[in-house]
């Protein structure tokens, strides 16, 4: 993780059905999870969404991003390219 005052996520590419979705920011990830609220998959992300929405400091944002990457990989939406800094 970077030691800067700002949080700069590494974009990830998700596959949902036949759709490819690029997520490049924490706000985009939050929007994506909100769009799944009425979907079975969204039910598995309720606590994650709360963590992501509450993140304010750069370290919190980095941890929320890692949690989102971990969740999306576990759900089979993300191939897991690149190492995760730590499991969320």
N, C-alpha and C positions, 0 to 999 in steps of 0.2 A: 504494500500500500504506500501511496505517496505521502510525504511529510509536508504537505502544503496546507494553506488555510482553506483551500477550496476542495470540493469533491468533484472528481472527473471520472465517471464510470466508463468502463470499457463496454461498448455496445454489444448486445447479444441478439441473436437471430432465433426466433421461435417458429415452430411449425404447429399450427392448429388446424387439424383436418388437412385440407389442401392449400391452406393459406399460409404464406410466409409473412411474418411480422418482425420488423426491426424495432427493438427497444433501445433507445439511446440515452434515456435519462430516467431519473427516479420518478419524475412526474408522469412520463409515458408509461412506466411500469405500474404506477398507481392507477392511472386511467384504464390500463389493460385489465387489472384485477377487478376494478369496479365494473367493467363490462361483463365480467364473469359471475357477478353476484347471484344471478338466477340460474346459473349453470351448476351442475354437479361438481365440476372442477373448482368453481368459485367457493364452494362450501369448505374446501380444504385450505383456503387462503385467508380466512377471516382474521385470524390473529396476525398473520403476516401483513395484511393491509393496514391494520392498526399500527403496527411497528413502523411501517413505511410512512404513513401519514404523520406520525409523531416525530419523525427524525428532523432535527433542526441543525445540530452541530455537524461539521464535516465527518467526524468519527461515527456518529450515529447514522448518517447517510450512507457511509461506506459499509457499515454493518447491515443496514437494511438492504442495500444492493446485493451483498453477499447472500443474505437470506433469500432474496428474490431469485437469484441465480440458482441457489441450491434447490429451492422449491420447484422452479421450472425444469430443472434437470431431473428431479425425482418424479415429476409428473410426465416425463417423456416429451416435453415441449422444446427442450434445449439440449443439444448434443454434448454440452459440457466442454466446449473448446476452452482451452486455457486453464491454468490452475486456479483453484479457489484459495483465497488467502487463509481461510479456515472454515470449517463447517459451521453452519449457522444453527 
